[in-house]
Amino acid sequence: MTVSRTPLLASLALLLVTLFWGTTFPAMKAVAEVMPPGLMVGARWALAALALAPFIDWRDRQLWRDAALLGAPLFASFVLQVLGLTLMSAGRNAFITGLNVIMVPLILAGLGGKTSRRAALAAVLATSGIVVMSYEQGSGWLGDALTFGCALAFAIYVLGMERFAPRHDARSLAGAQAVMMTLFCPLWIGAEWLFWGSAYPAMAAKAASVWPQLLYLGLVCSGLVLILQTWAQARASAVQAAVIYALEPFFATVFAAWWLGEVFGARGMIGGALVITAMLISQWPERNHAGAEHPHAPG
């Protein structure tokens, strides 16, 4: 499957993805207050899988292999982030998770890939912006380690998307990933059930009280967003995607201030400005040796 690079459209799609991710903060907070986190994530991805099922090429073995390879780090990032969040502040969790911005070009360079100085500068600026917006003192080594693992897992996922997304139809790969995430979640739900014991069924029954939020998380923030993300990452580099994803804490802060009344002060605005500057730098067209402007020429 041949996919042409369209960096500007891909950037706009990734920006929309990150905007939707920012809106998940108040929705997930409302759901997490009444439901176990593993069950919430499982229900979210099951809804996405049902919505995308008609678009999946069920007989494509390569599709399922690639979806499993993508689903594993994505699932790991969800588990590690939630576990880390139970041991630290949300601000510190957001900062450490946002380190995937700098991990992507570092991993790429470690694997022998080429990362431009401009992309490295954008990643450093984006990380600095996240520090300014979200850094808070406090937390033990275990919480930090779990959340650092989340950032690493998501960085691997972003790199995997750059490799696998061009091979498949965006809707089909998005649906297959949603199915794989749904299949992974019973492992998490089972661990929760063992932890809470007989109280777990009563906790699960409370899902009925937050069904609007679950529908939004599943159909929009998982189903629709995964299609956009898959389409965009087939047309953009992993570093470009990671820098734009760094805007998630900024959008989350904006929506938290709007819906939850949380304060959005000078630190948030300065950090957001740094992240936006990094995004603009990452998208600025370069000239190759032949003098043609194309930031991501197909190889």
C-alpha positions, -999 to +999 in steps of 0.1 A: +000+000+000+017+032-012+010+064+008+022+098-002+035+122+025+012+152+032+028+168+063+005+198+065-027+178+064-012+151+087-002+178+112-038+192+112-052+157+118-027+150+146-036+184+161-072+173+161-063+140+177-044+158+205-073+182+210-097+152+215-072+136+239-073+168+259-111+165+263-107+130+278-095+145+311-128+155+326-146+126+310-122+100+324-122+118+358-160+115+360-159+078+350-129+069+373-148+081+403-174+053+400-157+026+380-125+005+383-099+019+358-093-014+340-130-019+334-133+017+322-105+012+297-119-022+286-154-007+280-139+022+261-120+000+237-149-025+233-172+003+222-145+014+197-141-021+184-178-026+179-180+008+160-151-001+137-158-038+132-175-033+097-143-016+084-118-044+095-103-067+069-108-098+092-089-121+068-057-101+066-031-119+087-005-091+084-031-066+097-036-087+129+001-091+133+008-054+130-022-046+153-009-069+180+026-053+178+010-019+181-016-029+207+010-043+231+029-010+238-004+010+237-019-013+263+013-011+284+012+027+283-025+027+296-017+003+325+015+020+335+000+055+334-030+046+356-008+028+381+017+057+382-011+082+387-022+064+418+012+071+434+018+108+423+002+141+414-015+145+381+010+172+371+040+151+377+024+122+359+017+144+329+053+157+328+069+122+329+044+108+304+052+138+281+088+127+280+078+104+251+084+136+230+121+134+236+122+096+237+110+092+201+140+109+184+164+093+209+151+058+202+151+066+165+187+077+166+196+046+187+181+024+160+202+040+133+175+064+120+181+100+111+169+128+132+174+164+121+188+190+145+155+209+140+135+179+151+157+175+182+154+212+191+116+209+187+115+179+210+136+196+237+114+227+235+082+206+238+096+188+268+106+221+284+071+233+279+056+202+296+080+208+325+068+244+329+031+234+326+030+203+347+060+197+369+053+193+406+074+181+435+067+149+453+064+112+444+083+080+452+106+062+429+080+036+421+055+061+407+082+078+387+094+045+373+059+033+363+051+066+345+085+066+328+077+032+315+044+046+302+063+073+283+087+047+269+058+024+258+040+052+241+072+063+223+076+028+210+039+029+199+044+061+180+074+047+162+055+015+154+027+036+139+051+053+116+062+019+103+029+000+102+003+026+094+013+030+057+007-007+051-030-007+058-063+012+054-066+036+083-101+024+094-091-013+092-059-009+112-077+014+137-104-013+142-079-041+145-060-021+172-093-015+191-100-053+190-065-061+203-069-035+231-102-051+240-086-086+241-058-073+263-080-056+289-094-088+306-059-093+320-062-059+338-098-065+348-090-099+363-062-084+384-086-057+396-112-083+405-087-103+425-078-071+444-113-059+452-129-093+455-166-094+462-170-056+460-160-056+423-194-065+407-211-036+426-184-012+414-188-025+378-226-020+380-221+018+384-211+020+348-247+027+340-245+061+357-217+073+334-227+058+300-226+092+282-190+097+291-182+060+282-198+065+248-178+096+242-145+080+253-152+048+232-167+061+200-150+095+197-118+095+217-109+059+209-127+050+176-127+082+156-095+095+170-076+062+163-087+064+126-074+100+124-042+090+142-036+060+119-043+081+088-020+109+099+009+088+110+010+071+077+018+105+063+040+121+090+072+112+107+072+098+143+091+128+155+066+152+139+037+133+156+055+132+190+060+169+190+023+176+182+012+151+209+031+172+234+002+197+232-020+172+251-012+186+285-019+221+272-053+211+259-061+190+290-053+221+311-076+243+290-105+218+292-100+212+329-102+250+334-134+252+313-153+221+326-138+216+361-130+252+371-093+244+376-069+274+375-050+281+342-023+305+352+009+321+339+029+289+341+004+270+319+004+298+293+042+299+292+045+262+289+018+261+262+036+287+243+068+267+244+050+236+231+033+256+203+067+270+193+082+235+192+053+224+170+059+253+146+096+246+144+090+209+137+067+218+108+089+245+092+099+234+057+135+224+051+154+226+019+172+194+008+205+194-011+186+198-044+169+229-031+134+215-031+113+221+000+099+189+015+102+180+051+094+143+048+102+132+013+092+096+006+121+072+004 
